[in-house]
Amino acid sequence: MARSAVKPFVKTKSNSPMAEPHEILIKAFSEQKKGDKVAIFLQDNPDPDAIGSALGFHYFIRKVNPGLQIDIFHGAEVSHPQNRTMVNLLNVSMKRVDSNKDYADYCLKIFVDVASAGKKNLQSCSVKPDIIVDHHEDDPDGDYILKDIRNVGATATLVCDYILKAGFDFAEDAEDEVLVATALFFGIENDTWNLVAENTKQLDIDCFLHLLPLVDIAILTSIRNYPIPRYFFELEEIANRHKRIEGSALITGLEFLKPDRRDSIPYIADKFLRMEGIETVVVMGIVDDFLVASLRTTNTSISLNSICHSVFGEAYSGAKQGSGGARVPLGLMAPTKAGENVKQLLWEALWSKMSAELFEKISGH
Ligand SMILES: [Mn+2]
């Protein structure tokens, strides 16, 4: 596994190309006046890496320029119960984005753990960022004060690295700083699967080890062992009743789900992947007017990404490292206004078509 150092890919408009990312950020934050507003934008459904990185950025900006007002925005629900637990225990204050606003009253707009608005995981706003810090593949063109998109395990790693390079290390006796360190730590832990994910780099390990002695173990343990809502168990029963198994592939459907229950889909996919003899799992359901699916495989000869693209379409799905997802708009077949009978027919049709196609693709890989 490659653990090589990754050079930052930095594109700037107003700074010397030799400047380090943290220097560019310090300059950008210190140039703003007292009372100026800075906005941090996260994915629609922010995950622990996004939430941890936002808290880290908030801390970094405060250290550089305490006079700035900082708001953290996310597009949709913080729906996963673990992420809700994280937000509560770490006192993260976030606001829902208003898709009608251009946020022109904010002097700096920062995208964290996401690079583009209007597609995939940030569909709810069309803001143009001044600063992008991310570790995904999306690499939008344009002029930015800083665009630091690096192939590391977690965005929290990049934010932690800025903080340490700027000399703003966390004090273990300062309660709020311990919370920030804990948030960054959990972001790295979660996105790198405890540093064993393929994308883990030496910088992730260095930051992880630096943060480790600062972490609030009680809070970390509570986040790891978050309370699982009862409906997860109920939906698991439904998934178990509906499951179809062919060879080592298991496909199941949850029919219609309320939007705030969509996180049960990946949860159930992860659980079924543990079933003896099962290598590949697909769990799908209809959430609002979308067909939503989670795909998992432990079989390294299966390209989940090509299966996703051929079954659900390239624009609506993707996968890497044995884990994938899809969110396909149902268009004219959207069930929102349909009666119960029609909804049931719609589900049956979708389920038959998709499960047959998926079994064919998985067995013919
Ligand atoms: Mn991430």
Residues whose N, C-alpha, C, O or C-beta is under 5 A from the ligand:
A	BS01	MN	D49 D113 A154 T155 D191
